[in-house]
């Protein structure tokens, strides 16, 4: 398993404190041996959330082409207010988005 980078994040609007919050992440796998595994979500406090995307890498012959991916990441229920979503890329870079929960 390896931590992978993401290129973009779509943050839908209209969530309230009773909603299950989610975002859609996208990126590009380096080759055909990479497969989406999961997202690890760490709630650092009530309004700051850190997300890491994890892929599994199989050994052996790989199709050597860039493979785009897009996945829905469920984050759970959030309190009312402005939240910061911090997406770690594994190479020191990150993507940060804000989300308002009504």
Z-matrix of the N, CA and C atoms (Angstrom, degrees):
N
C 1 1.456
C 2 1.523 1 109.77
N 3 1.329 2 115.61 1 139.82
C 4 1.459 3 120.90 2 178.11
C 5 1.522 4 109.22 3 -135.32
N 6 1.326 5 115.02 4 152.04
C 7 1.465 6 119.93 5 173.84
C 8 1.518 7 107.34 6 -82.46
N 9 1.323 8 116.22 7 133.84
C 10 1.458 9 120.93 8 -177.48
C 11 1.521 10 110.47 9 -115.23
N 12 1.312 11 115.47 10 158.39
C 13 1.454 12 121.37 11 176.52
C 14 1.507 13 111.12 12 -89.70
N 15 1.323 14 115.26 13 155.62
C 16 1.461 15 120.18 14 174.78
C 17 1.521 16 108.43 15 -117.94
N 18 1.328 17 115.46 16 153.85
C 19 1.462 18 120.95 17 -179.68
C 20 1.519 19 112.34 18 -96.29
N 21 1.328 20 116.64 19 -32.56
C 22 1.453 21 119.61 20 -175.86
C 23 1.511 22 112.08 21 -153.62
N 24 1.328 23 114.54 22 160.79
C 25 1.466 24 121.88 23 178.91
C 26 1.520 25 108.09 24 -137.09
N 27 1.330 26 116.24 25 129.77
C 28 1.455 27 121.31 26 172.69
C 29 1.528 28 107.24 27 -103.14
N 30 1.332 29 116.40 28 123.36
C 31 1.460 30 122.15 29 179.90
C 32 1.522 31 108.04 30 -111.11
N 33 1.338 32 117.80 31 104.49
C 34 1.464 33 119.64 32 178.34
C 35 1.526 34 110.77 33 -65.16
N 36 1.317 35 117.25 34 158.17
C 37 1.461 36 122.02 35 178.20
C 38 1.526 37 109.10 36 -105.61
N 39 1.327 38 115.84 37 171.85
C 40 1.463 39 120.46 38 172.38
C 41 1.515 40 115.00 39 93.26
N 42 1.329 41 118.62 40 12.36
C 43 1.462 42 119.57 41 177.50
C 44 1.524 43 110.11 42 -80.04
N 45 1.337 44 115.99 43 147.63
C 46 1.462 45 120.40 44 171.11
C 47 1.531 46 108.14 45 -124.37
N 48 1.332 47 116.90 46 -179.97
C 49 1.464 48 120.17 47 -173.59
C 50 1.533 49 112.87 48 -67.41
N 51 1.334 50 118.07 49 -12.46
C 52 1.464 51 121.42 50 177.52
C 53 1.535 52 111.81 51 -93.80
N 54 1.335 53 116.76 52 -8.90
C 55 1.480 54 121.24 53 -175.86
C 56 1.525 55 111.64 54 -81.97
N 57 1.335 56 115.13 55 151.29
C 58 1.458 57 120.76 56 166.45
C 59 1.517 58 106.26 57 -85.22
N 60 1.318 59 117.84 58 113.53
C 61 1.456 60 123.01 59 -174.73
C 62 1.528 61 109.97 60 -79.55
N 63 1.346 62 116.00 61 140.82
C 64 1.462 63 120.36 62 175.20
C 65 1.522 64 109.86 63 -145.81
N 66 1.320 65 116.18 64 160.96
C 67 1.464 66 123.83 65 173.09
C 68 1.520 67 107.16 66 -134.30
N 69 1.323 68 116.31 67 166.40
C 70 1.464 69 121.51 68 176.14
C 71 1.531 70 107.78 69 -118.80
N 72 1.337 71 116.21 70 121.64
C 73 1.467 72 121.06 71 179.20
C 74 1.522 73 108.84 72 -105.85
N 75 1.345 74 115.51 73 152.10
C 76 1.462 75 119.12 74 175.33
C 77 1.520 76 109.26 75 -142.00
N 78 1.311 77 114.22 76 159.27
C 79 1.461 78 120.49 77 -179.83
C 80 1.516 79 109.98 78 -174.81
N 81 1.323 80 115.24 79 -163.35
C 82 1.468 81 120.67 80 -177.56
C 83 1.528 82 109.14 81 -135.63
N 84 1.329 83 115.62 82 124.70
C 85 1.466 84 120.51 83 172.95
C 86 1.523 85 108.73 84 -77.15
N 87 1.343 86 116.79 85 146.74
C 88 1.470 87 122.31 86 -177.15
C 89 1.525 88 113.12 87 -67.52
N 90 1.340 89 116.07 88 -32.46
C 91 1.469 90 119.92 89 179.70
C 92 1.530 91 109.21 90 -160.27
N 93 1.316 92 115.63 91 -178.70
C 94 1.460 93 121.49 92 -174.98
C 95 1.516 94 115.19 93 -72.55
N 96 1.327 95 119.06 94 -6.13
C 97 1.468 96 121.63 95 178.39
C 98 1.531 97 112.50 96 -81.90
N 99 1.329 98 117.27 97 -12.65
C 100 1.463 99 120.79 98 -179.99
C 101 1.519 100 110.06 99 -86.16
N 102 1.332 101 116.08 100 139.98
C 103 1.464 102 121.38 101 177.31
C 104 1.530 103 107.89 102 -143.04
N 105 1.343 104 116.38 103 135.14
C 106 1.458 105 121.23 104 179.89
C 107 1.525 106 109.45 105 -57.64
N 108 1.325 107 116.44 106 134.10
C 109 1.464 108 121.39 107 179.08
C 110 1.529 109 110.52 108 -111.67
N 111 1.339 110 117.15 109 -60.71
C 112 1.463 111 120.37 110 -177.09
C 113 1.529 112 109.82 111 -169.29
N 114 1.318 113 114.59 112 173.21
C 115 1.462 114 121.73 113 170.25
C 116 1.520 115 107.13 114 -117.14
N 117 1.325 116 116.25 115 134.90
C 118 1.459 117 121.20 116 175.77
C 119 1.523 118 107.74 117 -100.45
N 120 1.331 119 116.14 118 123.14
C 121 1.459 120 121.45 119 -177.19
C 122 1.527 121 108.48 120 -112.47
N 123 1.335 122 116.32 121 123.58
C 124 1.464 123 121.99 122 176.36
C 125 1.522 124 108.01 123 -116.18
N 126 1.310 125 116.15 124 118.48
C 127 1.465 126 121.20 125 178.50
C 128 1.532 127 107.20 126 -88.12
N 129 1.343 128 116.42 127 95.23
C 130 1.468 129 121.86 128 -176.34
C 131 1.525 130 111.67 129 -65.86
N 132 1.322 131 116.69 130 -37.80
C 133 1.461 132 122.68 131 167.83
C 134 1.523 133 106.55 132 -153.11
N 135 1.319 134 117.65 133 -170.72
C 136 1.467 135 120.29 134 -174.67
C 137 1.523 136 113.33 135 -63.84
N 138 1.350 137 117.42 136 -22.65
C 139 1.471 138 120.07 137 -173.77
C 140 1.525 139 113.34 138 -125.05
N 141 1.328 140 118.71 139 6.56
C 142 1.470 141 121.86 140 177.62
C 143 1.520 142 108.39 141 -129.02
N 144 1.344 143 115.23 142 122.11
C 145 1.459 144 121.09 143 -173.96
C 146 1.531 145 108.68 144 -128.28
N 147 1.329 146 115.85 145 130.57
C 148 1.464 147 121.56 146 -178.53
C 149 1.528 148 108.33 147 -108.55
N 150 1.333 149 116.44 148 129.55
C 151 1.461 150 121.34 149 -176.65
C 152 1.524 151 109.22 150 -123.30
N 153 1.338 152 116.17 151 130.31
C 154 1.459 153 122.33 152 175.68
C 155 1.520 154 108.21 153 -119.79
N 156 1.337 155 116.45 154 132.76
C 157 1.461 156 121.56 155 178.29
C 158 1.521 157 108.78 156 -96.09
N 159 1.343 158 115.80 157 132.03
C 160 1.461 159 122.23 158 -175.38
C 161 1.534 160 109.12 159 -120.30
N 162 1.339 161 115.75 160 135.93
C 163 1.458 162 121.62 161 175.48
C 164 1.523 163 108.94 162 -124.36
N 165 1.319 164 115.98 163 153.63
C 166 1.460 165 120.02 164 171.26
C 167 1.524 166 106.98 165 -98.17
N 168 1.332 167 115.98 166 146.54
C 169 1.462 168 121.46 167 -179.76
C 170 1.516 169 107.44 168 -122.58
N 171 1.325 170 116.38 169 119.10
C 172 1.459 171 119.95 170 179.46
C 173 1.528 172 109.96 171 -87.91
N 174 1.317 173 115.38 172 151.45
C 175 1.465 174 121.34 173 179.31
C 176 1.524 175 109.65 174 -88.72
N 177 1.314 176 116.12 175 159.33
C 178 1.466 177 120.22 176 176.30
C 179 1.511 178 112.36 177 110.00
N 180 1.319 179 114.91 178 -157.93
C 181 1.459 180 121.40 179 -178.30
C 182 1.529 181 110.30 180 -70.12
N 183 1.336 182 115.76 181 129.59
C 184 1.462 183 121.06 182 -178.76
C 185 1.525 184 109.52 183 -124.65
N 186 1.305 185 115.28 184 142.16
C 187 1.455 186 120.63 185 172.69
C 188 1.527 187 106.91 186 -71.18
N 189 1.310 188 118.71 187 117.30
C 190 1.465 189 122.04 188 -173.38
C 191 1.534 190 111.33 189 -89.06
N 192 1.317 191 114.30 190 67.52
C 193 1.462 192 121.76 191 175.55
C 194 1.525 193 108.05 192 -134.92
N 195 1.306 194 116.66 193 155.03
C 196 1.455 195 120.91 194 175.54
C 197 1.524 196 109.28 195 -75.47
N 198 1.326 197 116.92 196 131.28
C 199 1.459 198 121.95 197 -176.09
C 200 1.534 199 109.22 198 -115.84
N 201 1.333 200 118.65 199 112.32
C 202 1.465 201 119.33 200 177.28
C 203 1.533 202 111.10 201 -71.09
N 204 1.329 203 116.18 202 148.31
C 205 1.461 204 120.31 203 175.53
C 206 1.524 205 109.34 204 -138.08
N 207 1.324 206 114.63 205 156.65
C 208 1.461 207 122.21 206 176.08
C 209 1.519 208 106.80 207 -147.55
N 210 1.332 209 117.43 208 126.62
C 211 1.462 210 121.24 209 -176.50
C 212 1.517 211 111.27 210 -137.95
N 213 1.324 212 115.12 211 145.06
C 214 1.451 213 121.77 212 174.05
C 215 1.526 214 107.72 213 -86.24
N 216 1.324 215 116.47 214 131.79
C 217 1.466 216 121.71 215 179.97
C 218 1.528 217 107.90 216 -116.95
N 219 1.319 218 116.14 217 116.67
C 220 1.471 219 121.83 218 179.24
C 221 1.522 220 109.15 219 -84.61
N 222 1.327 221 116.19 220 131.11
C 223 1.456 222 121.60 221 -175.46
C 224 1.522 223 113.79 222 -110.42
N 225 1.330 224 118.17 223 -10.47
C 226 1.465 225 121.05 224 -179.92
C 227 1.512 226 111.95 225 95.79
N 228 1.323 227 116.08 226 -164.26
C 229 1.469 228 121.76 227 -179.88
C 230 1.522 229 109.50 228 -91.98
N 231 1.332 230 115.87 229 135.60
C 232 1.458 231 122.24 230 -179.88
C 233 1.523 232 109.75 231 -114.21
N 234 1.327 233 115.80 232 150.87
C 235 1.460 234 121.66 233 174.32
C 236 1.533 235 109.62 234 -72.26
N 237 1.306 236 116.67 235 158.80
C 238 1.464 237 121.94 236 176.53
C 239 1.526 238 109.20 237 -62.68
N 240 1.350 239 116.40 238 134.66
C 241 1.456 240 120.84 239 178.11
C 242 1.519 241 112.17 240 138.22
N 243 1.338 242 115.75 241 -170.87
C 244 1.466 243 122.47 242 -177.94
C 245 1.530 244 109.28 243 -96.06
N 246 1.318 245 116.28 244 124.88
C 247 1.463 246 122.76 245 -176.53
C 248 1.528 247 110.21 246 -113.25
N 249 1.329 248 116.37 247 144.60
C 250 1.457 249 122.45 248 174.13
C 251 1.517 250 108.24 249 -104.73
N 252 1.345 251 115.97 250 126.95
C 253 1.465 252 122.49 251 177.81
C 254 1.525 253 107.03 252 -108.77
N 255 1.322 254 116.37 253 118.57
C 256 1.466 255 123.22 254 -174.58
C 257 1.530 256 107.84 255 -113.12
N 258 1.336 257 117.01 256 108.85
C 259 1.460 258 122.65 257 -177.60
C 260 1.525 259 109.34 258 -98.25
N 261 1.351 260 116.98 259 108.60
C 262 1.466 261 122.90 260 179.87
C 263 1.527 262 109.68 261 -77.51
N 264 1.343 263 116.92 262 136.94
C 265 1.460 264 120.49 263 -179.67
C 266 1.523 265 114.47 264 -100.90
N 267 1.324 266 118.56 265 -7.19
C 268 1.454 267 119.81 266 176.42
C 269 1.516 268 114.23 267 90.44
N 270 1.331 269 117.54 268 -15.95
C 271 1.470 270 121.12 269 179.83
C 272 1.532 271 110.60 270 -114.07
N 273 1.319 272 116.50 271 18.07
C 274 1.460 273 120.90 272 -179.77
C 275 1.516 274 113.76 273 94.81
N 276 1.328 275 117.14 274 -14.53
C 277 1.460 276 120.56 275 178.16
C 278 1.533 277 109.49 276 -91.95
N 279 1.315 278 116.18 277 165.78
C 280 1.454 279 120.28 278 179.08
C 281 1.513 280 110.06 279 -155.44
N 282 1.336 281 115.16 280 163.67
C 283 1.459 282 123.53 281 172.87
C 284 1.525 283 105.31 282 -118.70
N 285 1.329 284 116.42 283 131.71
C 286 1.463 285 119.09 284 -179.97
C 287 1.512 286 109.85 285 -123.04
N 288 1.327 287 115.47 286 133.37
C 289 1.467 288 122.47 287 179.12
C 290 1.525 289 108.66 288 -130.84
N 291 1.323 290 115.37 289 156.53
C 292 1.461 291 119.47 290 173.38
C 293 1.518 292 109.18 291 -114.56
N 294 1.320 293 115.04 292 152.72
C 295 1.459 294 121.75 293 -178.89
C 296 1.531 295 107.43 294 -140.26
N 297 1.317 296 116.20 295 135.23
C 298 1.469 297 120.70 296 176.99
C 299 1.515 298 108.61 297 -106.24
N 300 1.333 299 115.21 298 124.48
C 301 1.468 300 121.52 299 176.89
C 302 1.519 301 107.19 300 -105.15
N 303 1.330 302 115.67 301 125.68
C 304 1.480 303 121.12 302 -176.07
C 305 1.515 304 112.20 303 -81.70
